[in-house]
């Protein structure tokens, strides 16, 4: 059982995501970006290349300077989202990344480089990010 | 980012020895096919071997050697594909957009691939079966908003296709990307119309259309059309999709708005990249874009003073007519503040900062979150 959040957990989700062709259809597919995930004080950096998530590493605060965009929420909100996905087989209407982005005063997605085109990758690849986290429904998860 | 695939090329040389034509009489030549294979010698660069990378063989990967040369002005007025040998005596096609600054965006080839690979089909990908009956007032509001969005998509199609044929073939990456953008718009037209007709409602009242007219009647060039169609209207459409997705009533609507949002974000990426390129490479373009943006805001403000879209959105956000005035309008205000922040952020990034206090009403009402919330 993989512990959320951890590189092992992201690797297990990557395995599900990369091996299921359904995530490449219906608006998924081609995705080239480096995305950060700030979960409480921990930082994880995922690389998406072509139709795969090719790497997941743990980084630090400074890693967020280099990513195209990063998603930041308190640990409880991340757990709530992952648990909702596990319970429903995918995010319900109240737990999609778009909803979580709009429900937060400062949004969910942000960046530090000030490049509007790179930050907008979150919206261009929103469905792929959603597919990625929805894939976690098939990963047995234990919360840290 | 995926590694660029390896490519090998060699200088022009003869591709293959020309087969000697068989001896024949003149009368036989008239009756039989006697190939000369002269065309086999016609190439500007032979021996190119582009290799597919992790993401396949992408359009941008083909830009090797002379095939990747995109000069600042494309003097050829024929339909000659970039890198091919021109045929003498071809009548000019009279493309009006022959300056690279008039259409180029470095990201166009990648966006084309992205659009092709991330395509979706409303008929079969949208989970239509998840749509269930809604209260009558909410269904009316959803249908009214869909009517407006169908109108937006129609203008997208007409505008893009109206300019596309005026663009030189030398910049084929942009033409190809715009082909996907017009197809995206056709898909949006399709899915919003389908949503309006899928749950016991129907299409509502046509929108006021000031922005539509401004976009369709602009004649100053493609860059001007991009400013109106995407920087001004596109930023609003993007924000509408986000908030409609947030207030979706079922998985079908969530899917539609989420996917339309991704498509529109791709169009916005092209727009920002192109306008930035135009400003950097064309004299006076910074001032011109500044003027266009101010003109665009005034038309948009006139459209936004029409109450129909606002009321319909408030009914959706509030969950019905009863809560439209309170919660519905509060969410509408949030959406408009989000839009103005996104829009002014784009302008700032382009180097054309907007003074929030000088935006035309009602846009200025949403320019300062603190004032608006007070």
Interface residues (C-beta under 8 A of the other chain):
Chain A: X25 X26 X27 X28 X29 X30 X31 X32 X49 X50 X51 X52 X93 X96 X98 X99 X101 X102 X103 X114 X115 X116 X117 X120 X123 X124 X125 X126 X127 X130
Chain B: X1 X2 X53 X54 X55 X56 X107 X110 X113 X114 X116 X117 X118 X119 X120 X121 X125 X238 X242 X243 X245 X246 X248 X250 X251 X254 X258 X259 X261 X262 X264 X265 X266 X268 X269 X272 X273 X338 X345 X346 X349
